[in-house]
Amino acid sequence: MAILLLADHDNAHLSDQTAKALTAAGQIGSDVHVLVAGSGARAAAEQAAKLSGVTKVLLADDASLANNLAEPLAALIVSLAGSYDAIVSAATSVGKNVLPRVAALLDVAQVSEIVEVVSADTFKRPIYAGNAIQTVQSTDAKKVITVRTASFAAAGEGGSASVETVSAAANPGLSTHVQDALSSSDRPELTSAKIIISGGRALGSSEKFQEVILPVADKLGAAVGASRAAVDAGYAPNDWQVGQTGKVVAPQLYIACGISGAIQHLAGMKDSKVIVAINKDEEAPIFQVADYGLVADLFDALPELEKAL
Amino acid sequence: MKLLVPIKRVVDYNVKIRVKADGSGVELANVKMSMNPFDEISVEEALRLKEAGKAEDVVVVSIGPAKAEETLRTALAMGADRAVLVETEDQVEPLAVAKILKGVAEAEQPGLVIVGKQAIDDDSNQTGQMLSALLGWAQATFASKVEIGDGSANVTREVDGGLQTIEVKLPAVVTTDLRLNEPRYASLPNIMKAKKKPLDRKTPADFGVDTSPRLKVLKTEEPSGRKAGVKVKSVAELVDKLKTEAGVL
């Protein structure tokens, strides 16, 4: 089985999401080629070549691939697809955007967000916000798969694959990039952090969110998450949202502060190793999944926690 | 410009679903059904574009059982002009849904298709992207802002690192994310009026689409559950437990 794994990267750095998706790809088949599509992306390609289990890296370097626009990226993947039995990507915003387009162009039913590889054609995936797990067998000759990376460990380094350049496909020219407004932060990424501290609606304002959550995050070296309610209310940016339709995380320690625990939020964090809930309402559903629950006002508890660390 | 809005009838987002004991699927009998929340956002966005004078006609389409008519009537009550029901009792996978929608789009000739980014039942997040591919149109997924220009649209997208704005040529497919808008409720007079709005009935065969599944569902099971742990009395006890018992600090 030859597998094409689409890399997530920002040209300079390969995302560790790719190392996790690589683990899943390696369970589907042993001949894994990583596609690094970008502009000035050789550094990312060289990082991919070092991952253990990669047999070849394909580098497509072209201005049309600079911003992960779906149409030129899908056209590139389809142009390469003939040699592969499966096309795999991490279920990141890039993978989720482009892979269904690839699947439709190849007339393949995609298997989204797999959490387990049962065999080369059979996978487990969550449905209904993770309240049920489906085992599905793909009957298509070619597979198109996105991987929920929280369910797979990152592949290590130690590989020395060759980097081969491939040409970009003709750009359909249907869309252009206008601008990015990306958050910059020294904190770890949500999807790779070992510790996450998340805030909910109980924070009450963006100022309070920053004042109460961030110092604890900095003390712990933690990433910061938020519930949908907190993001909708404007207390936290969209890319902090953890849940069914936001990011799915599985850190060593997840601290939920003032989050009631709607099923949509639990869907994004219930595979965390240890869950701590701090909430004033002792009936909050979050306590049903928490290993350690503290019934307390978070405006008292969090400053105290910061001092105790 | 005409706007086409596909909507899906799903288990209401407040319902805690139950997996059937024999592993054959999820219990859907006597469960409250509603419009997929992302599709409500799509309908709302279409209505706002119409109210802003950017579009004249909002057509909603659903692929599903006869009861999906209720969901379409809800969209009509919100303010959509016309509905198409593609009736089938089968479970239709996103690829086949996209093929049917392509047929509907070719018949209706919309300037923009606005579709929810994912349905909260199968959580696939595929249909909009697939439809866009089959039509050979541009796609703008996970939209939190849509601005219609002359022959193009600027769409701000929610991406992993923050926000990305792209310009797409029209016609295009936009998939909606949570922050795009807050959907309105239908008023009682509008619910009454919606009963008289036109609704066309079609079948997948009318569009020449085979809806046989490509994915064989072998089993549906409960996720491995988590049990509630212990309540701690103080921050000091919490820190102590995290250090000594859980070993995560």
Boltz contact constraints between the chains, C-beta under 6 A:
constraints:
  - contact:
      token1: [A, 70]
      token2: [B, 139]
      max_distance: 6.0
  - contact:
      token1: [A, 92]
      token2: [B, 160]
      max_distance: 6.0
  - contact:
      token1: [A, 93]
      token2: [B, 159]
      max_distance: 6.0
  - contact:
      token1: [A, 93]
      token2: [B, 160]
      max_distance: 6.0
  - contact:
      token1: [A, 96]
      token2: [B, 125]
      max_distance: 6.0
  - contact:
      token1: [A, 97]
      token2: [B, 141]
      max_distance: 6.0
  - contact:
      token1: [A, 100]
      token2: [B, 126]
      max_distance: 6.0
  - contact:
      token1: [A, 100]
      token2: [B, 129]
      max_distance: 6.0
  - contact:
      token1: [A, 100]
      token2: [B, 130]
      max_distance: 6.0
  - contact:
      token1: [A, 101]
      token2: [B, 129]
      max_distance: 6.0
  - contact:
      token1: [A, 101]
      token2: [B, 133]
      max_distance: 6.0
  - contact:
      token1: [A, 104]
      token2: [B, 98]
      max_distance: 6.0
  - contact:
      token1: [A, 104]
      token2: [B, 130]
      max_distance: 6.0
  - contact:
      token1: [A, 104]
      token2: [B, 133]
      max_distance: 6.0
  - contact:
      token1: [A, 104]
      token2: [B, 134]
      max_distance: 6.0
  - contact:
      token1: [A, 105]
      token2: [B, 133]
      max_distance: 6.0
  - contact:
      token1: [A, 109]
      token2: [B, 93]
      max_distance: 6.0
  - contact:
      token1: [A, 109]
      token2: [B, 95]
      max_distance: 6.0
  - contact:
      token1: [A, 109]
      token2: [B, 214]
      max_distance: 6.0
  - contact:
      token1: [A, 109]
      token2: [B, 215]
      max_distance: 6.0
  - contact:
      token1: [A, 110]
      token2: [B, 126]
      max_distance: 6.0
  - contact:
      token1: [A, 112]
      token2: [B, 124]
      max_distance: 6.0
  - contact:
      token1: [A, 112]
      token2: [B, 125]
      max_distance: 6.0
  - contact:
      token1: [A, 127]
      token2: [B, 122]
      max_distance: 6.0
  - contact:
      token1: [A, 127]
      token2: [B, 123]
      max_distance: 6.0
  - contact:
      token1: [A, 128]
      token2: [B, 17]
      max_distance: 6.0
  - contact:
      token1: [A, 130]
      token2: [B, 223]
      max_distance: 6.0
  - contact:
      token1: [A, 131]
      token2: [B, 17]
      max_distance: 6.0
  - contact:
      token1: [A, 132]
      token2: [B, 19]
      max_distance: 6.0
  - contact:
      token1: [A, 132]
      token2: [B, 26]
      max_distance: 6.0
  - contact:
      token1: [A, 132]
      token2: [B, 220]
      max_distance: 6.0
  - contact:
      token1: [A, 133]
      token2: [B, 221]
      max_distance: 6.0
  - contact:
      token1: [A, 133]
      token2: [B, 223]
      max_distance: 6.0
  - contact:
      token1: [A, 134]
      token2: [B, 217]
      max_distance: 6.0
  - contact:
      token1: [A, 134]
      token2: [B, 220]
      max_distance: 6.0
  - contact:
      token1: [A, 135]
      token2: [B, 218]
      max_distance: 6.0
  - contact:
      token1: [A, 135]
      token2: [B, 219]
      max_distance: 6.0
  - contact:
      token1: [A, 136]
      token2: [B, 215]
      max_distance: 6.0
  - contact:
      token1: [A, 136]
      token2: [B, 217]
      max_distance: 6.0
  - contact:
      token1: [A, 137]
      token2: [B, 216]
      max_distance: 6.0
  - contact:
      token1: [A, 137]
      token2: [B, 218]
      max_distance: 6.0
  - contact:
      token1: [A, 138]
      token2: [B, 215]
      max_distance: 6.0
  - contact:
      token1: [A, 139]
      token2: [B, 214]
      max_distance: 6.0
  - contact:
      token1: [A, 140]
      token2: [B, 214]
      max_distance: 6.0
  - contact:
      token1: [A, 174]
      token2: [B, 138]
      max_distance: 6.0
  - contact:
      token1: [A, 174]
      token2: [B, 169]
      max_distance: 6.0
  - contact:
      token1: [A, 175]
      token2: [B, 138]
      max_distance: 6.0
  - contact:
      token1: [A, 175]
      token2: [B, 166]
      max_distance: 6.0
  - contact:
      token1: [A, 175]
      token2: [B, 168]
      max_distance: 6.0
  - contact:
      token1: [A, 176]
      token2: [B, 167]
      max_distance: 6.0
  - contact:
      token1: [A, 177]
      token2: [B, 166]
      max_distance: 6.0
  - contact:
      token1: [A, 178]
      token2: [B, 165]
      max_distance: 6.0
  - contact:
      token1: [A, 178]
      token2: [B, 166]
      max_distance: 6.0
  - contact:
      token1: [A, 178]
      token2: [B, 167]
      max_distance: 6.0
  - contact:
      token1: [A, 179]
      token2: [B, 165]
      max_distance: 6.0
  - contact:
      token1: [A, 180]
      token2: [B, 164]
      max_distance: 6.0
  - contact:
      token1: [A, 181]
      token2: [B, 162]
      max_distance: 6.0
  - contact:
      token1: [A, 181]
      token2: [B, 163]
      max_distance: 6.0
  - contact:
      token1: [A, 182]
      token2: [B, 161]
      max_distance: 6.0
  - contact:
      token1: [A, 182]
      token2: [B, 162]
      max_distance: 6.0
  - contact:
      token1: [A, 183]
      token2: [B, 162]
      max_distance: 6.0
  - contact:
      token1: [A, 238]
      token2: [B, 158]
      max_distance: 6.0
  - contact:
      token1: [A, 239]
      token2: [B, 161]
      max_distance: 6.0
  - contact:
      token1: [A, 239]
      token2: [B, 162]
      max_distance: 6.0
  - contact:
      token1: [A, 252]
      token2: [B, 248]
      max_distance: 6.0
  - contact:
      token1: [A, 253]
      token2: [B, 248]
      max_distance: 6.0
  - contact:
      token1: [A, 270]
      token2: [B, 226]
      max_distance: 6.0
  - contact:
      token1: [A, 274]
      token2: [B, 246]
      max_distance: 6.0
  - contact:
      token1: [A, 274]
      token2: [B, 248]
      max_distance: 6.0
  - contact:
      token1: [A, 288]
      token2: [B, 228]
      max_distance: 6.0
  - contact:
      token1: [A, 289]
      token2: [B, 226]
      max_distance: 6.0
  - contact:
      token1: [A, 290]
      token2: [B, 229]
      max_distance: 6.0
  - contact:
      token1: [A, 291]
      token2: [B, 229]
      max_distance: 6.0
  - contact:
      token1: [A, 292]
      token2: [B, 229]
      max_distance: 6.0
  - contact:
      token1: [A, 292]
      token2: [B, 232]
      max_distance: 6.0
  - contact:
      token1: [A, 292]
      token2: [B, 238]
      max_distance: 6.0
  - contact:
      token1: [A, 292]
      token2: [B, 241]
      max_distance: 6.0
  - contact:
      token1: [A, 293]
      token2: [B, 231]
      max_distance: 6.0
  - contact:
      token1: [A, 294]
      token2: [B, 232]
      max_distance: 6.0
  - contact:
      token1: [A, 294]
      token2: [B, 238]
      max_distance: 6.0
  - contact:
      token1: [A, 301]
      token2: [B, 235]
      max_distance: 6.0
  - contact:
      token1: [A, 304]
      token2: [B, 235]
      max_distance: 6.0
  - contact:
      token1: [A, 305]
      token2: [B, 235]
      max_distance: 6.0
  - contact:
      token1: [A, 308]
      token2: [B, 235]
      max_distance: 6.0
  - contact:
      token1: [A, 308]
      token2: [B, 239]
      max_distance: 6.0
